[in-house]
Amino acid sequence: MKLDDRGLLVVISGPSGVGKGTVRSALFNMTGHDLVYSVSMTTRAPREGEVDGVDYYFVTREEFEQRIRENKFLEYAEFVGNYYGTPLDKVEEQLALGKEVVLEIEVQGALQVREKMKDALFIFIAPPSIEDLYQRLINRGTEPIETINERIAKAKREIKLAYLYDYIVVNDDVDNAADKILAIIRATHAKTERTIHNYNKLMGVKDNGL
Ligand code: 5GP
């Protein structure tokens, strides 16, 4: 008998440029877990090699806004001129099946989920330092220096929100960070508040109502 047989929503978030996407890939490349990735919907154009329905569901602004009106998102946010959102139906479906569902989203969206899903697990991916974040954005070479400075300013505001998360994982090494996330997920399943009812049942002990 599994002591915790309920689904678990895992929100991986953190400032832009911290390497959330890379950590998420490393996590999904690891073996020995049964995590389900929640594919987001976006209005941004696909990048080379990205596949519709795998990396994102690519839709038009009109389609996205229609879905907002129909309350079809668990959360959504506008990020650098494009919409990004988590389709609610898929998340609900997987959680009902007892799965561990992983969202990799920016901070505004994560805070919306925090309000709605009290049982979810929130992990903040932090840069080792502001200098490191700056260097990563420079190395990416995709943006002019003014944009990089704006992103750093935004990242500093987001870093201040780390206290709203359950765990902070510093991305000093991608595999190390992915390893820690898996350990946190496993530890969460063992929490008393998630296991006590089944444990009492198994032991034939009267439930004390926790
Ligand atoms: P990119 O365009 O580089 O794929 O993603 C830009 C940002 O959007 C990243 O920080 C990524 O984590 C975030 N993002 C991806 N999907 C979602 C989503 O469904 N909701 C929110 N709020 N952010 C998302």
Residues whose N, C-alpha, C, O or C-beta is under 5 A from the ligand:
A	BS01	5GP	S40 M41 Y76 A77 F79 Y84 G85 T86 E104 I105 E106 G109
